[in-house]
Amino acid sequence: METLSFEFPAGQPPRGRALVGCVGSGDLEVLIEPGLAGKLTINVQTSVNGAEQRWQHLFARMFDGTTPLAMAIDIHDFGATPGVVRLRLEQGFEEIGHD
C-alpha cells in the first residue's frame, strides 16, 4: 500500500459531501468533503506502488484550465484504471453539485 498526497489551487468549498464507489468491489472508493477555501487536497491510498506520476497526470488533466471547488478528497484505490477513477470523481462532483 502507498499513500499519496496532491494539492491544487481552488475556489470556495462546496456545501455537500459525497461518497461514491465501494472499496470491497475491487475498484475504488471516493469521499469528497468541503475543504479550505483556495485549496483542493487529494489523498490517495492505493494498492499499486510506484504510480504517483500516473495519479499526478490524471488530476492535472482533470483540473487544467478550471478552478475546482475547495474540496478534501480521499481515494481508496485497489487497482482501478484511470478511466474508472475519473468516472468516480465525476460522479462525486455531480452529487455535490459541481459542474
N, C-alpha and C positions, 0 to 999 in steps of 0.2 A: 504494500500500500504506500502511496505517496500523497502528500498534501501540498497543494499549490495555491498561491495567492496572487491575485491580479487587482489592479486599481485603474479606473478610468475617470476622466472629468465627467460631471453630470450636472443636471439641473436640480429641481426640487424633488423631494420624496413623494412617492405615490401614497394614496390613502389606504390601499388594500394590501393584502397578503395573498400568497398563492402557494399551493403545494401540488406539483404535478409529477407524474411518473410513479414508479414503485421500485424500490431497491431490490426487493425479492424477485423481481421479474427477470433478473439478469440483464437489465437495461440501466436506467439511471433514475434518480430522484432529484428534483429541483425545488428548493424552498426559496421563495422571494419575499423579503420583508422591506419595509421602508428603511432607508439608510440616512446618513448625514447629508444635509444639503451640500451640493457641489461635488459629491464623491460617490462613485459606483464601485463597490468592492465585491469580488468574486472569490470564494474559497472552494477549491475542488479537492475532493478526496477520491482518488482513483486507484483502481487495481492495476493500472497499466503504468509501469515505471518508465521514466525517460520520455514522456510525452508532453513535457511543458511547452515546447515550441509549437506543437500542434494546437494545443489549447490557446496559446497566445495569438496565433494567426486566426483561429476561429473567432475569438472575441474581437480582435482588431477589425476583421471584415464586418462583423455584425454592427459595431458601433461607429465605424468610419463615416464621417460626414454627418453625424447625428449628435444630438445632445440627449442622452438617455436620462431617464428618471434616476434620482439618487436612491439606489437600492443596495441592499445587502443580500447577495445571492450565495446560497450554499448548494453545492452539487455533490451528490454521492454517485460516483460512476463505477460501473462494473463492465467496462469494455465497450460502451456504446460507440457507434460510428458518429462522425461529426454531423451528419445529416439528422440523426436522432437527437443529438444534443441541441441543435438549432431548433428542431421541432418542439422539443420540451420547453426550451426557453421562450419561444414564441407563444406557446400555449399559456405559460405563466404570465407573460406580458399581457395577453388578451384578457386573462382572468382579472388582473388588477386594473385593466382599463388603459393600458399603454398602447399607443399606435405603433 
